[in-house]
Every structure is written in C-alpha cells, then in structure tokens.
Amino acid sequence: MDLRSELLKSIWYAFTALDVEKSGKVSKSQLKVLSHNLCTVLCIPHDPAALEEHFRDDDDGPVSSQGYMPYLNKYILDKVVEGVFVKENVDELCWTLTAKKNYKPAGGSILSHKDAFRLWCLFIFLSEDKYPLVMIPDEVEYLLKKLCMAMSVELNGVELEDFISQGSVQQNGFTVWAFLEMMNTGRLTRGIAKESISMAIEEVYREIVGDVLKEGYLWKKGQLRRNWTERWFTLKPNALDYYTSEDRKDRKGSITLDSNCCVEVLPDRDGKRCMFCLKTISKTFELSASDTKQRQEWTSAIQTAIRLHAEGKTSLHKDLKQKRREQREFRERRREAKEQELQHLRNLQEERERKMAELELLKEAQRQAQILLQQEEERRRKQHEELQQALEEQLREAEEARACMQAEMALKEAEAERQQRRIKELEELQQRLEEALHQEVKARQDEEAFRYTQTRLLAEEEEKIKALMSLQEEQEECIQRAQREKQEMKQEMETKSRALEEAQRQLEEVRANRHRVDQDVVAAQRKLRQASTNVKHWNVQMNRLMHPIGPGGRREGGLKPQHALLLNHKASWVIPHWVSCVFWRCKSVTSQFTVTFFSSEFFSLILWCPAVVLPLSHCPNSKQAFKCSIISHRRGFRTSTLDTLSM
C-alpha cells in the first residue's frame, strides 16, 4: 500500500464525516476548509485566492466524492513529498472530523480518545483497499493477537467468534466503529487495566503504523571518549535512532541503514556482556544488550531492516500485510480449487449413480422387452393361423363370387348393347334439339335488335321534342325581351323629348340673358365713352396743374387759397417719367401746404407745420385711379371723396 492510498483512506473518513445528510455530497465551503487544512498539514504551498476561486459558490450545489477526486489528486496528492510532512498530523486532522460525528463512546468506555485514534489508524492500515473501508476477520484477529501479545495475555477466541456470529461483520468485514465499540465493551480484555491496554495499543501503533521494528534500552560505546552510555534505541527500516530516555524527546543520534551495513556478535569484554556491533561504510557501532535473548532479537531485527532496504521495501508490516493477503488469496484459491474438485467428484459420483440407474433401467427394460417379444411372437403365430384360415375361406368365397360375376357379366354385356343403342338415339335427339335452340336464339337476337332500334328511335324523338320545347321557350323569351326593349325605348324617347323641351327652354333663357348682356355691354360702352371724355377733361386739368406756381401767384380758374384740390393718380400720361419732383405751395395766414410728386409713381399730401409732419393720404396701389380731396384749413383736417374711377 503506497502513501497515496494511505492518505486517501484518512481523507475518505473526513469527507464522509462532512456529509451530514448522507447524500454522498459535501458543500463547497466545507471542502474549501478541508482542502486548506490538508495543504497545511501536508506542507503543500497553495494560493488562498485560487482556492477561493475554485470553490466559489454557484448554482452547481454540493460536490460528490467523484467530483472532488480530480481536484484532490491534481492539487494536493500529486504535490505530496514523502518525508516533508508528518503522517500522524494528517491522521489527527481526519480523525478530529470523523470522530465528532461517528465516535460516541458510552460512559464506561475503556479506551481513551488517544487510544481510539491509534486504533483508528491501525484499522486504516490493516483495512482492505475497498470503499467503504472494512477490516476482514483475519486482520482483526491478527491485530487483537498483537495487542494481547503486547499485554502478555491470551486472546479469548470464544468471545471473538461470538462477536463475529452476532452479525457485527458487515460487507465481509468489520467497520471501524463496530471494532471500536467491541474494544470499548471490554469483552476481549476482561481483568486488564486501562493503562496496560493503552500501553499495548501505543506499542502496537508504533510497531505497525510507525514502522518501529524494535525499541528498547541498549548500552552504546562512544566514538570519541569510548565510554559506555545507556540509550533508548528505536529501530526503523531505514535508520536506528537513539535517545536519552524512552520519552524520545532528546534524540542523540541516528544510524542510517542500507545494504552495506551488517551486524556481528562480539565476545564479552570490558565488563560488558551480550555485545554486538553494527558496521556501516564509515563507522562501527558497538552495542550491548541486557541478555542473550535481547541481543538475538536486536540482531535479527537489524538484519530484517537491512534486508527490507536491500529489497527496496519501506515497511515491514506493509510487507507482512501483503504476504498475509497473498496467503489468504492462496488459501482462497486452494479452497475454491478444493471446492471445485469436490464438486467435480460429486458430479462424477452423481453421474456414475445416474448411469448405474440407467443401466438397471436398461436391464429391466430388456427383460420386459424379451417378455413382450415372446408374447408378440405367440400373438403373431395365432394371428397367422387365423389369417390363413380366413384367407382359405375368402378364397372359396372368391371362387363362388367369380362364377356369379361371370354370369352377371354376360347379362351386363347384353344390357350394354341396349344402352349403346339408346345412347345413339339420344345423341340424334340432342342434335335436333340443338338446331331448334339455335334457331330460337337467332330469332330472339333479331327481336332484341328490333327492340333496340325502336328504343333508339323513341329516344331520338324524345330529344327532338325537348329541343322543340326549348326553342319554343327561347322564342317566348325573345318576344318578352323585345316587348321590354320596346317599352324601354318608348320611355327613353319620352325622356329625350322632355330633355329636348328643357333644352329649348334653357336656350330661350340663354338668348334672353344674351340680350340683357348685350344691353349691359352697350351701357358699359356708353359709360366707357363717358369715362374717356372725363379722362380727357381731367388730363386737361392735370396739364394745367403741371405748371409751377410761384409764391403769391394766382391763376385763373385755379384753386383758391383756402382750398386745395389734390389728385392721387398713377398714370404715365398725367405725370411724365422724367419729372423727378414737383412742388406746389399755397401760403395762407395760418398754415403752409406742400404737394410733392415722387418719380411720377405716387404722390402724397403732407401737412407741414412748425413741429409736425403728418401724411394725410397715401396711394401706393397703381390700380386705384385717383382721389380728389378738399382740405380746408379753417375747419381743421377733413377729407371728402369727390369721385372715384377704376382704371
């Protein structure tokens, strides 16, 4: 069993202890703490941030053992270096987790917590490499024998067999909790003190789990001062350590063992007896035991350690466990082979007995067959005699029947001739009947043809009648349609007559309107001629006004000083385009008036006074003909329209 398998067994108990609901899954937060503690006790460098990231809470839920194994193998077990960490610390961590859940001893338990932990470690070491972990009864017996040997007592085999027979064995072995419960009951250790049990458990634990082949006090000769000192020696497969005392707190040195080392027995000298030496490549260590038995045990143990190192093995008890397993497998194979052989012998015996029974049955059947054969021969002989008598009787009857048959044959031949003549007559009658039948069939066919022709003619006549009826219906429909069209045409003619009358009436109205329009046109022409006359008159007046008037001047037929006639007229023939501005002034006692023409496009009347310039009228629209305003300075600003003419 390698180091990885040992660690996996302990970690399996820790994982199952965290599975509170026994569903086979553990929450990620608990696995994160477990992984951190494992990295700590195994002295594996790890990144806490990466650990937090890997076991981050998400929606995947808890993790099963199969889901945790890839991380455990990749990030923890693959980085384990043997010799860097203390295996006991890993076991203590896993035991602490699993004991809280599963180990609940009664009040009067024999084992202490430390003893239970050591037994748990021994159980893991000796258990099978199958999950869930169990220890087979042979290994339990081996462990109990080691404990009893350490306590110098005999194992109570009756109690062990009774415990096994009570059903405490599950899945072909003991569970660790059943084993601890059995040890706590004290049925196998009655009359032994708890201290002795604890010491025995510690001794067996150090021997099996700690790989201690032997330990005890020996006298050692110094290398420099050459004096003898008593030391506590602990022998392991790879080294022989020695301490000041058996508490192993102060280690004085260590002797490394390899294949080049050897052990020799030395004669007694210097007052020391039971001496032996351990030779290495560089040094030779002289040792002395308390007696010859102890010397023999020490030399054998050291030779065993050297042999294990030479064979490349690291643990004696692992090798012994493997040998016990091989022996069990060999015994199991031998037992299975023996059972198969016994089964084969039983099968052969059964086959032999079956064949003997079949042989007896065959003999009995042969005897019965002989009896039946004799009876059958007797019966056949009697049947033959009876058959012979019956045949002779039948032969006589046959002769008589033959004579009768010959007479009957003669009668039959005469009857046959009569029958032949009768047959010929019947054949002739049949021919005549066939001819008559043929004629009748032909007559019926002619009759059928005539009936078919008559039916066809009737059908054609009926179709013609139907066609005639349809033509008559179409003619009636045409007559009705012609009548309807005639009525529609008559109504249409009446409508058109009314429309024509209406059109004539409208034409008269149009003519009357045209006459009125002609009269209006004549009136308009008359007004136009009158307007032309007025325009000429006003042109003459405008020509008069075009001449500038000096201050104080007066013109006959012109405007009086008290009044001013203002024309607002946009006409090129009134004011020439080349005139830029014309001023007309009229002075009076109280005010001054000014008439201004701008570029012959429009003109405005502006009242000028010492403080105000006020426009009185403005005509920007060229289509407005003219306005005539009379302004009186006596009555204020008042305007009145004299006449308006649209141009």
C-alpha positions in Angstrom: 0.0 0.0 0.0 1.6 3.3 -1.1 1.4 6.7 0.6 -1.4 8.0 -1.7 -3.6 5.0 -0.7 -3.0 5.6 3.0 -3.8 9.3 2.7 -6.9 8.6 0.6 -8.3 6.3 3.4 -7.9 9.0 6.0 -9.4 11.7 3.7 -12.3 9.4 2.9 -13.3 9.4 6.5 -13.1 13.2 6.7 -15.2 13.5 3.5 -17.9 11.2 4.8 -17.9 13.0 8.1 -18.7 16.3 6.3 -21.6 14.6 4.5 -24.2 15.3 7.2 -27.2 14.4 5.1 -25.6 11.1 3.9 -26.3 12.0 0.3 -22.8 11.4 -0.9 -22.2 15.2 -1.4 -20.5 17.9 0.6 -20.8 21.7 0.3 -18.1 23.7 -1.4 -17.4 25.8 1.7 -16.6 22.7 3.8 -14.4 21.2 1.0 -12.6 24.5 0.8 -11.8 24.4 4.6 -10.8 20.7 4.3 -8.5 21.4 1.3 -6.9 24.3 3.1 -6.2 22.2 6.2 -4.9 19.3 4.1 -2.5 21.6 2.3 -1.3 22.9 5.7 -0.7 19.6 7.4 0.9 18.1 4.2 3.2 21.2 3.9 2.0 21.9 0.3 2.3 25.6 -0.8 -1.1 26.9 -2.0 -2.7 30.1 -3.1 -5.7 31.0 -0.9 -7.1 33.2 -3.7 -7.0 30.3 -6.1 -8.6 28.1 -3.5 -11.4 30.6 -3.0 -11.9 30.9 -6.8 -12.1 27.1 -7.3 -14.6 26.6 -4.5 -16.7 29.7 -5.3 -20.4 29.3 -4.5 -22.5 28.9 -7.6 -25.7 27.1 -8.7 -24.0 23.7 -9.1 -24.7 22.8 -5.5 -22.7 20.4 -3.3 -19.9 18.2 -4.7 -19.8 14.4 -4.6 -16.7 12.3 -3.9 -16.2 11.7 -7.6 -16.4 15.4 -8.2 -13.8 16.2 -5.5 -11.3 13.5 -6.5 -9.9 15.3 -9.6 -9.1 18.4 -7.5 -7.7 16.3 -4.6 -5.4 14.3 -7.0 -4.2 17.2 -9.1 -3.7 20.0 -6.5 -3.0 18.0 -3.3 -1.9 14.4 -3.6 0.2 14.9 -6.7 2.2 17.5 -4.8 2.8 15.4 -1.7 6.5 14.7 -1.0 7.2 11.9 1.4 9.3 12.8 4.4 8.3 16.5 4.3 5.2 16.2 6.4 4.2 14.1 9.5 1.7 11.4 8.6 0.3 11.5 12.1 -0.8 15.1 11.8 -2.9 14.2 8.7 -4.5 11.3 10.6 -5.3 13.6 13.6 -7.0 16.1 11.3 -9.2 13.5 9.6 -9.8 11.7 13.0 -11.0 15.0 14.5 -13.5 15.5 11.7 -14.9 11.9 11.7 -14.8 11.3 15.5 -17.2 14.3 16.1 -19.8 12.6 14.0 -19.3 8.9 14.4 -17.4 8.1 17.6 -19.7 8.4 20.6 -18.4 6.1 23.4 -20.5 5.2 26.3 -19.9 6.4 29.9 -17.9 3.4 31.0 -15.7 3.1 27.9 -12.2 1.5 28.3 -10.5 3.4 25.5 -9.3 7.0 25.8 -9.6 9.4 22.9 -5.9 8.9 22.1 -6.3 5.1 22.2 -9.3 5.3 19.9 -7.3 7.5 17.5 -4.5 4.9 17.4 -6.8 2.0 16.9 -8.5 4.0 14.1 -5.0 4.5 12.5 -4.3 0.7 12.9 -7.7 -0.1 11.3 -6.9 2.2 8.3 -3.5 0.5 7.9 -5.0 -3.1 8.1 -8.2 -2.4 6.2 -8.8 -3.6 2.7 -8.3 -1.2 -0.3 -12.1 -1.1 -1.0 -14.6 1.6 -0.1 -16.4 1.7 2.3 -13.4 0.6 4.4 -13.7 -2.7 6.3 -11.2 -5.0 8.0 -11.7 -8.7 7.4 -11.9 -11.0 10.4 -8.4 -12.4 9.8 -6.9 -9.0 10.1 -9.0 -8.3 13.2 -7.7 -11.5 14.8 -4.1 -10.5 13.8 -4.5 -7.1 15.4 -6.0 -8.5 18.6 -3.3 -11.1 18.8 -0.7 -8.3 18.6 -2.4 -6.4 21.3 -2.7 -9.4 23.6 0.9 -10.3 22.9 1.9 -6.7 24.0 -0.2 -7.2 27.2 1.2 -10.8 27.7 -2.3 -12.3 27.7 -4.1 -14.9 25.6 -6.7 -13.9 23.1 -10.2 -15.0 24.0 -11.2 -16.7 20.8 -14.7 -17.7 22.1 -15.6 -14.0 22.6 -14.3 -13.1 19.2 -16.2 -15.9 17.5 -19.3 -14.9 19.4 -18.9 -11.3 18.3 -18.5 -12.3 14.7 -21.5 -14.6 14.9 -23.7 -11.8 16.3 -23.8 -10.0 13.0 -21.3 -7.3 13.7 -19.5 -8.1 10.4 -20.8 -6.0 7.5 -19.9 -6.4 3.9 -17.4 -9.2 4.6 -15.6 -7.4 7.4 -15.7 -5.1 10.4 -16.3 -1.3 10.2 -14.0 0.8 12.4 -16.9 1.9 14.6 -18.0 -1.7 15.2 -14.4 -2.5 16.1 -14.1 0.4 18.5 -17.4 -0.5 20.1 -16.2 -4.0 20.6 -13.0 -2.8 22.2 -14.9 -0.4 24.4 -17.1 -3.2 25.7 -14.1 -4.9 27.2 -15.3 -8.4 26.4 -11.9 -9.3 25.0 -9.9 -7.6 27.7 -11.6 -8.6 30.9 -9.5 -8.2 34.0 -6.8 -6.0 32.3 -6.1 -2.4 33.5 -6.8 0.5 31.2 -3.1 1.6 31.5 -1.9 -1.8 30.2 -4.4 -1.6 27.3 -3.2 1.9 26.5 0.4 0.9 26.6 -0.2 -2.1 24.4 -2.1 0.0 21.9 0.7 2.5 21.8 3.3 -0.2 21.3 1.4 -1.9 18.5 0.6 1.5 17.0 4.3 2.4 16.9 5.2 -1.0 15.6 2.7 -1.2 12.8 1.9 2.4 11.9 5.2 4.0 12.9 7.3 1.2 11.3 9.2 0.6 14.5 10.8 -2.9 14.2 12.1 -2.8 17.8 12.8 -0.4 20.6 14.4 -0.6 24.0 17.4 0.2 26.1 20.9 -0.7 24.9 24.4 0.2 26.0 26.4 2.2 23.4 30.1 2.8 23.3 31.1 6.3 22.4 33.1 7.1 19.3 35.3 9.7 20.9 35.6 9.1 24.7 34.9 5.4 24.3 32.7 5.2 27.3 29.6 3.2 27.6 26.2 5.0 27.9 22.7 3.6 28.2 20.4 4.9 25.4 16.8 4.2 24.2 17.1 2.8 20.7 14.3 2.8 18.1 14.8 0.7 15.0 13.1 1.6 11.8 13.6 0.1 8.3 15.9 2.9 7.2 17.5 4.1 10.4 18.4 3.2 14.0 17.7 6.3 16.2 18.8 6.6 19.9 17.5 8.9 22.5 18.4 9.9 26.1 15.3 8.2 27.5 12.2 6.4 26.3 10.1 9.5 26.1 12.1 10.2 22.8 12.3 13.9 23.3 16.1 14.3 23.1 17.5 12.4 20.2 21.2 11.9 20.5 21.9 10.5 17.0 20.8 8.3 14.2 22.5 5.4 12.3 21.4 5.2 8.6 20.9 1.6 7.5 21.5 0.4 3.9 22.5 -2.7 2.1 26.2 -2.1 3.0 25.5 -2.4 6.7 25.9 -5.7 8.7 25.6 -7.0 12.2 28.1 -9.1 14.1 28.1 -10.7 17.5 31.0 -9.8 19.7 32.5 -11.6 22.7 32.2 -10.2 26.1 34.9 -7.7 27.2 35.4 -4.5 29.2 32.9 -5.8 31.7 30.1 -5.8 29.1 28.3 -8.9 28.1 25.9 -9.8 25.2 27.7 -7.4 22.9 27.2 -7.0 19.1 28.3 -4.4 16.6 26.6 -2.6 13.7 29.0 -1.9 10.9 28.4 0.8 8.3 30.6 2.1 5.5 32.2 4.8 7.7 31.7 3.7 11.3 31.3 0.7 13.6 28.9 1.0 16.5 29.4 -1.3 19.5 26.3 -2.1 21.4 25.4 -4.3 24.5 22.1 -5.9 25.3 20.7 -6.8 28.7 20.7 -10.6 27.9 21.3 -13.0 25.1 17.6 -13.1 24.1 17.5 -9.3 23.7 20.8 -9.5 21.7 19.3 -12.1 19.4 16.1 -10.1 18.9 18.1 -6.9 18.2 20.4 -8.6 15.7 17.5 -10.3 13.9 15.5 -7.0 13.8 18.5 -5.1 12.4 19.1 -7.8 9.8 15.5 -7.6 8.8 15.7 -3.8 8.4 18.8 -4.3 6.2 17.0 -6.9 4.2 14.0 -4.7 3.7 16.2 -1.9 2.5 18.0 -4.2 0.1 14.7 -5.4 -1.3 13.5 -1.8 -1.8 10.7 -2.1 0.8 10.0 0.7 3.3 7.8 -1.1 5.8 7.9 -4.5 7.4 4.2 -4.6 8.3 3.2 -3.5 4.8 5.2 -6.4 3.5 3.7 -8.7 6.1 0.2 -7.4 5.3 0.9 -8.1 1.6 2.1 -11.6 2.4 -1.0 -12.3 4.6 -3.2 -11.0 1.8 -1.3 -13.3 -0.7 -1.7 -16.2 1.7 -5.4 -15.5 2.1 -5.8 -15.3 -1.6 -3.7 -18.5 -2.0 -5.9 -20.2 0.7 -9.0 -18.9 -1.0 -7.8 -20.2 -4.4 -6.9 -23.5 -2.8 -10.3 -23.6 -1.1 -12.1 -22.7 -4.3 -10.0 -25.3 -6.2 -10.8 -27.9 -3.5 -14.4 -27.0 -3.6 -14.4 -27.2 -7.4 -12.6 -30.6 -7.1 -15.1 -31.8 -4.6 -17.9 -30.5 -6.7 -16.4 -32.3 -9.7 -16.1 -35.5 -7.7 -19.7 -35.1 -6.5 -20.8 -34.5 -10.1 -18.8 -37.6 -11.2 -20.4 -39.7 -8.4 -23.8 -38.4 -9.3 -23.1 -39.2 -13.0 -21.9 -42.7 -12.1 -25.0 -43.3 -9.9 -27.2 -41.9 -12.7 -25.5 -44.2 -15.2 -25.9 -47.2 -12.9 -29.6 -46.4 -12.5 -29.9 -46.1 -16.3 -28.1 -49.4 -16.7 -30.6 -51.1 -14.2 -33.4 -49.5 -16.1 -32.0 -50.8 -19.4 -31.7 -54.3 -18.0 -35.2 -54.2 -16.7 -36.4 -52.8 -20.0 -34.5 -55.6 -21.8 -36.2 -58.2 -19.7 -39.6 -56.6 -20.3 -38.8 -56.4 -24.0 -37.9 -60.2 -24.1 -41.2 -61.0 -22.4 -43.1 -58.7 -24.7 -41.3 -60.2 -27.7 -42.3 -63.7 -26.7 -45.9 -62.6 -26.2 -45.8 -60.8 -29.5 -44.5 -63.9 -31.3 -47.2 -66.0 -29.8 -49.8 -63.5 -30.8 -48.4 -63.2 -34.3 -48.4 -67.0 -34.7 -52.1 -67.2 -33.6 -52.9 -64.2 -35.9 -51.1 -66.0 -38.8 -53.1 -69.2 -38.3 -56.3 -67.2 -38.1 -55.4 -65.2 -41.1 -54.6 -68.4 -43.1 -58.0 -69.8 -42.2 -59.6 -66.6 -43.1 -57.8 -66.5 -46.5 -58.9 -70.0 -47.3 -62.4 -69.1 -46.5 -62.1 -65.9 -48.6 -60.6 -68.0 -51.5 -63.7 -70.2 -51.5 -66.0 -67.2 -51.4 -64.0 -65.6 -54.2 -64.4 -68.7 -56.4 -68.1 -68.6 -55.9 -68.2 -64.9 -56.5 -66.2 -65.3 -59.7 -68.8 -67.7 -61.1 -71.6 -65.3 -60.1 -69.6 -62.4 -61.7 -69.2 -64.2 -65.0 -73.0 -64.8 -65.2 -73.6 -61.2 -64.3 -71.0 -60.1 -66.9 -72.9 -61.8 -69.6 -76.1 -60.0 -68.5 -74.2 -56.7 -68.3 -72.9 -57.1 -71.9 -76.4 -57.5 -73.2 -77.6 -54.6 -71.2 -74.6 -52.5 -72.5 -75.6 -53.2 -76.1 -79.1 -51.9 -75.4 -77.7 -48.9 -73.7 -75.4 -48.1 -76.7 -78.4 -48.1 -79.0 -80.3 -45.9 -76.6 -77.3 -43.5 -76.4 -77.2 -43.1 -80.2 -80.9 -42.3 -80.3 -80.4 -39.7 -77.6 -77.5 -38.2 -79.4 -79.6 -37.7 -82.6 -82.4 -36.2 -80.5 -79.8 -33.9 -78.9 -78.6 -32.7 -82.3 -82.2 -31.8 -83.4 -82.8 -30.0 -80.1 -79.6 -28.0 -80.5 -80.6 -26.9 -84.0 -84.0 -25.8 -82.8 -82.4 -24.0 -79.9 -80.0 -22.2 -82.3 -82.9 -21.0 -84.4 -84.8 -19.8 -81.3 -81.7 -17.9 -80.2 -81.3 -16.3 -83.6 -85.0 -15.2 -83.5 -84.5 -13.7 -80.1 -81.4 -11.8 -81.2 -83.4 -10.4 -84.2 -86.2 -9.4 -81.8 -83.7 -7.7 -79.4 -82.2 -5.8 -82.4 -85.6 -4.6 -83.4 -86.4 -3.6 -79.8 -83.1 -1.7 -79.6 -83.8 0.2 -82.9 -87.3 1.1 -81.7 -85.9 2.3 -78.3 -83.3 4.4 -80.1 -85.9 6.0 -82.4 -88.1 6.8 -79.4 -85.1 8.4 -77.6 -84.3 10.5 -80.7 -88.0 11.6 -80.9 -88.0 12.5 -77.3 -84.8 14.5 -77.7 -86.3 16.4 -80.7 -89.4 17.1 -78.7 -87.2 18.5 -75.9 -85.3 20.6 -78.4 -88.5 21.9 -79.9 -89.8 22.8 -76.4 -86.5 24.6 -75.6 -86.8 26.5 -78.9 -90.4 27.5 -78.1 -89.3 28.7 -74.6 -86.4 30.7 -76.2 -88.9 32.2 -78.7 -91.2 33.3 -75.9 -88.3 34.8 -74.0 -87.2 36.7 -77.1 -90.7 38.0 -77.6 -90.8 39.1 -73.9 -87.4 40.7 -74.2 -88.4 42.5 -77.4 -91.5 43.9 -75.6 -89.4 45.0 -72.7 -86.9 46.7 -75.0 -89.8 48.4 -76.8 -91.2 49.7 -73.6 -87.7 50.9 -72.5 -87.2 52.6 -75.9 -90.6 54.3 -75.5 -89.6 55.5 -72.1 -86.3 56.7 -73.4 -87.9 58.6 -76.2 -90.3 60.3 -73.7 -87.3 61.1 -71.6 -85.4 62.6 -74.5 -88.5 64.6 -75.6 -88.7 66.1 -72.1 -84.9 66.7 -72.2 -85.3 68.4 -75.6 -88.1 70.6 -74.3 -85.9 71.5 -71.3 -83.0 72.3 -73.6 -85.2 74.6 -75.8 -86.4 76.4 -72.7 -82.8 76.8 -71.4 -81.9 78.0 -74.9 -84.6 80.7 -74.7 -83.3 81.7 -71.3 -79.8 81.9 -72.7 -81.0 84.0 -75.6 -82.8 86.3 -73.1 -79.6 86.5 -70.9 -77.6 87.2 -74.0 -79.9 90.1 -74.9 -79.6 91.5 -71.4 -75.8 91.1 -71.6 -75.8 92.9 -75.0 -77.7 95.7 -73.4 -75.2 95.8 -70.5 -72.4 95.9 -72.9 -73.9 98.8 -74.7 -74.4 100.6 -71.4 -70.8 99.8 -70.5 -69.6 101.1 -73.8 -71.6 104.3 -73.2 -70.1 104.6 -69.7 -66.6 103.9 -71.2 -67.1 106.7 -73.7 -68.3 109.0 -70.9 -65.2 107.9 -68.8 -62.9 108.7 -71.8 -64.5 112.1 -72.0 -63.9 112.6 -68.3 -60.3 111.4 -68.6 -59.7 113.9 -71.3 -61.2 116.6 -69.1 -59.0 115.6 -66.2 -56.0 115.4 -68.4 -56.6 119.0 -69.3 -56.9 119.9 -65.7 -53.7 118.0 -64.9 -51.8 119.7 -67.6 -52.8 123.0 -66.0 -51.6 121.8 -62.7 -48.2 120.7 -64.1 -47.1 124.3 -64.4 -45.3 125.5 -61.2 -46.9 128.3 -59.3 -44.7 130.9 -57.6 -45.3 132.2 -54.1 -48.2 134.6 -54.1 -49.1 133.8 -57.6 -52.6 133.2 -58.7 -54.0 131.5 -61.7 -57.4 132.0 -63.2 -59.7 129.1 -62.9 -57.3 127.5 -60.4 -57.7 126.7 -56.7 -58.5 129.2 -54.2 -56.0 129.9 -51.4 -58.5 128.5 -48.8 -58.9 125.1 -50.6 -56.6 122.7 -52.4 -57.6 120.0 -54.8 -55.3 117.0 -54.5 -55.1 114.3 -57.1 -53.8 110.9 -56.4 -53.4 109.2 -59.7 -50.9 106.7 -61.1 -50.8 107.3 -64.8 -47.8 107.9 -67.0 -49.8 110.3 -69.2 -50.5 112.5 -66.3 -47.0 112.9 -64.9 -44.1 112.3 -67.2 -41.5 109.8 -66.1 -38.7 112.3 -66.5 -40.2 114.5 -63.8 -38.3 113.8 -60.5 -40.3 116.0 -58.2 -42.7 118.9 -58.4 -43.6 121.2 -55.6 -46.8 123.2 -55.3 -47.0 125.7 -52.4 -50.0 127.5 -51.1 -49.5 130.0 -48.4 -52.2 131.2 -46.1 -52.4 133.1 -42.9 -52.2 130.1 -40.5 -50.5 127.1 -42.3 -48.5 126.0 -45.3 -49.4 123.1 -47.7 -47.0 121.2 -49.9 -47.8 118.8 -52.7 -44.9 116.5 -53.7 -44.7 114.1 -56.7 -42.1 111.4 -56.4 -40.9 109.9 -59.7 -44.4 110.0 -61.2 -45.2 106.7 -59.3 -47.3 108.2 -56.5 -47.9 111.4 -54.7 -48.8 112.3 -51.1 -50.2 115.2 -49.3 -48.1 116.2 -46.4 -49.2 118.7 -43.9 -46.2 120.7 -42.8 -46.3 122.7 -39.6 -43.6 124.1 -37.3 -43.4 120.8 -35.2 -45.3 118.0 -37.0 -45.2 116.4 -40.5 -48.4 114.3 -40.9 -49.3 112.3 -44.0 -53.0 112.7 -44.8 -53.5 110.3 -47.7 -51.3 107.7 -49.4 -52.0 105.6 -52.5 -49.3 103.0 -53.3 -51.6 100.9 -55.4 -51.2 101.7 -59.1 -54.7 100.3 -60.0 -56.5 102.8 -57.8 -57.5 105.6 -60.3 -57.5 108.8 -58.4 -58.9 110.6 -55.4 -60.0 114.1 -55.1 -59.8 115.6 -51.6 -60.7 119.0 -50.4 -58.8 120.2 -47.4 -59.9 123.2 -45.5 -57.6 125.0 -43.2 -60.4 126.8 -41.5 -62.2 123.6 -40.3 -59.2 121.5 -39.5 -58.2 118.3 -41.3 -61.2 116.9 -43.1 -61.3 115.0 -46.3 -64.2 114.1 -48.6 -64.1 111.9 -51.7 -65.5 113.6 -54.8 -65.3 110.9 -57.4 -63.6 107.5 -58.0 -63.0 105.9 -61.3 -61.4 102.4 -61.8 -58.8 102.3 -64.5 
